[in-house]
């Protein structure tokens, strides 16, 4: 996602390993931050990195739980 008219809104592409729905949630959160204005410099990047990390952790935990339940079944 690149917005050449406003370089502040430029955000590097999200990690491709995240599903499209999670990438959209991250973009929506970034749009909300941009709409209200950053509270501190770099907040957009911090939101993107933080949510990407949380989703990756969540996906890994779910994957481990699914594998564990398959082993028991």
TIRO-2110 file (N, C-alpha, C; in Angstrom, 1 decimal):
// TIRO-2110
0.8, -1.2, 0.0, N, 1, A
0.0, 0.0, 0.0, CA, 1, A
0.9, 1.2, 0.0, C, 1, A
0.8, 2.0, -1.1, N, 2, A
1.7, 3.2, -1.1, CA, 2, A
0.8, 4.4, -1.5, C, 2, A
0.9, 5.4, -0.8, N, 3, A
0.2, 6.7, -1.1, CA, 3, A
1.2, 7.7, -1.3, C, 3, A
1.4, 8.0, -2.6, N, 4, A
2.5, 9.0, -2.9, CA, 4, A
2.1, 10.4, -2.6, C, 4, A
0.8, 10.7, -2.4, N, 5, A
0.4, 12.1, -2.1, CA, 5, A
0.7, 12.5, -0.7, C, 5, A
0.8, 11.5, 0.2, N, 6, A
1.1, 11.8, 1.6, CA, 6, A
2.1, 10.8, 2.1, C, 6, A
3.4, 11.1, 2.1, N, 7, A
4.4, 10.1, 2.5, CA, 7, A
4.3, 9.6, 4.0, C, 7, A
3.6, 10.3, 4.8, N, 8, A
3.4, 9.9, 6.2, CA, 8, A
2.5, 8.6, 6.2, C, 8, A
1.6, 8.5, 5.3, N, 9, A
0.7, 7.3, 5.3, CA, 9, A
1.3, 6.1, 4.6, C, 9, A
2.5, 6.2, 4.1, N, 10, A
3.2, 5.1, 3.4, CA, 10, A
3.5, 4.0, 4.4, C, 10, A
3.1, 2.8, 4.1, N, 11, A
3.3, 1.7, 5.0, CA, 11, A
3.9, 0.6, 4.1, C, 11, A
5.0, 0.0, 4.5, N, 12, A
5.5, -1.1, 3.7, CA, 12, A
4.4, -2.3, 3.7, C, 12, A
4.5, -3.1, 2.7, N, 13, A
3.6, -4.2, 2.6, CA, 13, A
3.7, -5.1, 3.9, C, 13, A
2.5, -5.6, 4.3, N, 14, A
2.5, -6.5, 5.4, CA, 14, A
3.0, -7.8, 5.1, C, 14, A
3.5, -8.6, 6.1, N, 15, A
4.0, -9.9, 5.8, CA, 15, A
3.1, -10.8, 5.0, C, 15, A
3.5, -11.4, 4.0, N, 16, A
2.6, -12.2, 3.2, CA, 16, A
2.1, -13.5, 3.9, C, 16, A
2.8, -13.9, 5.0, N, 17, A
2.3, -15.1, 5.7, CA, 17, A
1.0, -14.8, 6.5, C, 17, A
0.7, -13.6, 6.7, N, 18, A
-0.6, -13.3, 7.4, CA, 18, A
-1.8, -13.4, 6.4, C, 18, A
-2.9, -14.0, 6.8, N, 19, A
-4.0, -14.1, 5.9, CA, 19, A
-4.6, -12.7, 5.6, C, 19, A
-5.3, -12.6, 4.5, N, 20, A
-5.8, -11.4, 4.0, CA, 20, A
-6.7, -10.7, 5.0, C, 20, A
-7.5, -11.4, 5.7, N, 21, A
-8.4, -10.8, 6.7, CA, 21, A
-7.6, -10.1, 7.8, C, 21, A
-6.5, -10.7, 8.3, N, 22, A
-5.6, -10.1, 9.3, CA, 22, A
-4.9, -8.9, 8.8, C, 22, A
-4.4, -9.0, 7.5, N, 23, A
-3.8, -7.8, 6.9, CA, 23, A
-4.7, -6.7, 6.8, C, 23, A
-6.0, -6.9, 6.5, N, 24, A
-7.0, -5.9, 6.4, CA, 24, A
-7.3, -5.3, 7.8, C, 24, A
-7.3, -6.1, 8.9, N, 25, A
-7.5, -5.5, 10.2, CA, 25, A
-6.3, -4.6, 10.6, C, 25, A
-5.1, -5.0, 10.2, N, 26, A
-4.0, -4.1, 10.5, CA, 26, A
-4.1, -2.8, 9.7, C, 26, A
-4.5, -2.9, 8.4, N, 27, A
-4.6, -1.7, 7.6, CA, 27, A
-5.7, -0.8, 8.2, C, 27, A
-6.8, -1.4, 8.7, N, 28, A
-7.9, -0.6, 9.3, CA, 28, A
-7.4, 0.1, 10.5, C, 28, A
-6.6, -0.5, 11.3, N, 29, A
-6.1, 0.1, 12.5, CA, 29, A
-5.2, 1.2, 12.2, C, 29, A
-4.4, 1.0, 11.1, N, 30, A
-3.5, 2.1, 10.7, CA, 30, A
-4.2, 3.3, 10.2, C, 30, A
-5.3, 3.0, 9.4, N, 31, A
-6.2, 4.1, 8.9, CA, 31, A
-6.8, 4.9, 10.1, C, 31, A
-7.2, 4.2, 11.1, N, 32, A
-7.8, 4.9, 12.3, CA, 32, A
-6.7, 5.8, 13.0, C, 32, A
-5.5, 5.3, 13.1, N, 33, A
-4.4, 6.1, 13.7, CA, 33, A
-4.2, 7.4, 12.8, C, 33, A
-4.2, 7.1, 11.5, N, 34, A
-3.9, 8.3, 10.5, CA, 34, A
-5.0, 9.3, 10.6, C, 34, A
-6.3, 8.8, 10.7, N, 35, A
-7.4, 9.7, 10.7, CA, 35, A
-7.5, 10.6, 12.0, C, 35, A
-7.1, 10.0, 13.1, N, 36, A
-7.1, 10.8, 14.3, CA, 36, A
-5.8, 11.6, 14.6, C, 36, A
-4.8, 11.2, 13.9, N, 37, A
-3.4, 11.8, 14.0, CA, 37, A
-2.6, 11.0, 14.9, C, 37, A
-1.3, 10.9, 14.6, N, 38, A
-0.3, 10.2, 15.4, CA, 38, A
-0.2, 10.9, 16.8, C, 38, A
-0.2, 10.1, 17.9, N, 39, A
0.1, 10.6, 19.2, CA, 39, A
1.6, 10.8, 19.4, C, 39, A
2.4, 10.0, 18.7, N, 40, A
3.8, 10.2, 18.9, CA, 40, A
4.5, 9.8, 17.5, C, 40, A
5.6, 10.3, 17.2, N, 41, A
6.3, 10.0, 15.9, CA, 41, A
6.5, 8.5, 15.8, C, 41, A
6.1, 8.0, 14.6, N, 42, A
6.3, 6.6, 14.4, CA, 42, A
5.2, 5.7, 14.9, C, 42, A
4.1, 6.3, 15.3, N, 43, A
3.0, 5.4, 15.8, CA, 43, A
2.4, 4.5, 14.7, C, 43, A
2.4, 5.0, 13.5, N, 44, A
1.8, 4.1, 12.4, CA, 44, A
2.7, 2.8, 12.3, C, 44, A
4.0, 3.0, 12.2, N, 45, A
4.9, 1.9, 12.1, CA, 45, A
4.8, 1.0, 13.3, C, 45, A
4.7, 1.6, 14.5, N, 46, A
4.6, 0.8, 15.7, CA, 46, A
3.3, -0.1, 15.7, C, 46, A
2.2, 0.5, 15.2, N, 47, A
0.9, -0.2, 15.2, CA, 47, A
1.1, -1.4, 14.2, C, 47, A
1.7, -1.1, 13.0, N, 48, A
1.8, -2.2, 12.0, CA, 48, A
2.7, -3.3, 12.5, C, 48, A
3.8, -3.0, 13.1, N, 49, A
4.8, -4.0, 13.6, CA, 49, A
4.1, -4.8, 14.8, C, 49, A
3.5, -4.0, 15.7, N, 50, A
2.9, -4.7, 16.9, CA, 50, A
1.8, -5.6, 16.5, C, 50, A
0.9, -5.2, 15.7, N, 51, A
-0.2, -6.1, 15.3, CA, 51, A
0.3, -7.2, 14.4, C, 51, A
1.2, -7.0, 13.6, N, 52, A
1.8, -8.1, 12.8, CA, 52, A
2.4, -9.2, 13.7, C, 52, A
3.1, -8.7, 14.7, N, 53, A
3.7, -9.6, 15.6, CA, 53, A
2.7, -10.4, 16.4, C, 53, A
1.6, -9.7, 16.9, N, 54, A
0.6, -10.3, 17.7, CA, 54, A
-0.2, -11.4, 16.8, C, 54, A
-0.5, -11.0, 15.6, N, 55, A
-1.2, -12.0, 14.7, CA, 55, A
-0.3, -13.2, 14.4, C, 55, A
1.0, -13.0, 14.2, N, 56, A
1.9, -14.1, 14.0, CA, 56, A
2.0, -15.0, 15.2, C, 56, A
2.1, -14.5, 16.4, N, 57, A
2.1, -15.3, 17.6, CA, 57, A
0.8, -16.0, 17.8, C, 57, A
-0.3, -15.3, 17.5, N, 58, A
-1.7, -16.0, 17.6, CA, 58, A
-1.8, -17.1, 16.6, C, 58, A
-1.3, -16.9, 15.4, N, 59, A
-1.4, -18.0, 14.4, CA, 59, A
-0.5, -19.2, 14.8, C, 59, A
0.6, -18.9, 15.3, N, 60, A
1.5, -20.0, 15.7, CA, 60, A
0.9, -20.8, 16.9, C, 60, A
0.3, -20.1, 17.9, N, 61, A
-0.3, -20.7, 19.0, CA, 61, A
-1.5, -21.6, 18.5, C, 61, A
-2.3, -21.1, 17.6, N, 62, A
-3.4, -21.8, 17.1, CA, 62, A
-2.9, -23.1, 16.4, C, 62, A
-1.9, -22.9, 15.6, N, 63, A
-1.3, -24.0, 14.9, CA, 63, A
-0.8, -25.1, 15.8, C, 63, A
-0.1, -24.7, 16.8, N, 64, A
0.4, -25.7, 17.8, CA, 64, A
-0.8, -26.4, 18.5, C, 64, A
-1.8, -25.7, 18.9, N, 65, A
-3.0, -26.3, 19.5, CA, 65, A
-3.7, -27.2, 18.6, C, 65, A
-3.8, -26.9, 17.3, N, 66, A
-4.5, -27.8, 16.4, CA, 66, A
-3.7, -29.1, 16.2, C, 66, A
-2.4, -28.9, 16.1, N, 67, A
-1.5, -30.1, 16.0, CA, 67, A
-1.6, -31.0, 17.2, C, 67, A
-1.6, -30.4, 18.4, N, 68, A
-1.7, -31.2, 19.6, CA, 68, A
-3.1, -31.9, 19.7, C, 68, A
-4.1, -31.3, 19.3, N, 69, A
-5.4, -31.9, 19.3, CA, 69, A
-5.5, -33.1, 18.3, C, 69, A
-4.8, -32.9, 17.2, N, 70, A
-4.8, -34.0, 16.2, CA, 70, A
-4.1, -35.2, 16.7, C, 70, A
-3.0, -35.0, 17.4, N, 71, A
-2.2, -36.0, 18.0, CA, 71, A
-3.0, -36.8, 19.0, C, 71, A
-3.8, -36.2, 19.8, N, 72, A
-4.6, -36.8, 20.9, CA, 72, A
-5.7, -37.6, 20.3, C, 72, A
-6.2, -37.1, 19.1, N, 73, A
-7.4, -37.8, 18.5, CA, 73, A
-7.1, -39.1, 17.9, C, 73, A
END
